């Protein structure tokens, strides 16, 4: 989200917002909350043409006009999904003000406010890897890994790392942000080998809920991770999917050895000039950064281009693996899909795969009502 100007004077809002921001653990969500409330505060003052006397003076009409402004002002350049996100953050923030006894009611929670939001068809997240595309991509990354071993490639870890990434996204239902590093969020710095139990076929991730959640891995995915682990023999605290970005590795060495351990900068620069950075990381016991979610999208684009794989002309996006798994499981058992995707309620699963449920219902009706061949 783009940042807006500092909060104009809305008496009580800045203090309340500071308290809310202090209660948020995720740096990214904290920044998003500040951005959204800044936007709302600027709008309030512009709309009224003067400072707002008190936090409790914010009305349902103010909130409704703000949503209309987001929807109608072309300068905002917000998608329908982004407008829904802005509204959800604003409603949640003001709801927190109510729970913190700073307001009696939440004016953003009124139905007349929400009804002004544009329809969000969710197209940004509805891509899923169809079976053919999934199988082709898995076969491609398998072949690359095997070829690297046969050639005794010095950089064989790279295709094995990328194969592990693809299998995790394809067959576990994880979100990219649960296994990779998220810029600006120091809680999401990628899963570590300490989070992986290959014997049990389980990995622990920081879920969307903010809690640690266990994720089940099918046998083939465990086998790929196990082979990758035996190849690189990483320390437990190293990320499962480290970055391949050399400048990030150099920065990690300098930050740890110079800034944290107090080593002489000239000595470290000489060391980096003499040896490969990956060798320095291993010898000096410095964990490399994890691949970022942005980096994963770049990796998948490159792999799909090389493999000649696409879904409707686009590369296979990270979230598409989760959607595909949910689709396949939902057709067999909605509760299994709920468990695999770690939805808190079955209603969330039904909502996510409503079209699948409708299609399946049509097939069931046809089976029951027309189970005999037409004469």
ZIKANOR-V60418 format. One record per helix or strand. SS is the DSSP state (A for helix, B for strand). FROM is the first residue (numbers start at 1). LEN is the number of residues. If there is no record, write none. Layout:
SS/FROM/LEN, SS/FROM/LEN
//
This chain:
B/10/1, A/13/11, A/27/22, B/52/1, A/55/3, A/60/13, A/74/3, A/80/20, A/107/3, A/111/4, A/123/3, A/131/20, A/156/16, A/176/4, B/181/1, B/189/1, B/192/1, A/193/3, B/196/2, B/202/5, B/212/5, A/219/14, B/239/1, B/242/1, A/246/15, A/265/10, A/277/7, B/290/1, B/292/1, A/293/15, B/311/1, B/314/1, A/318/15, A/334/8, A/346/7, A/354/16
//
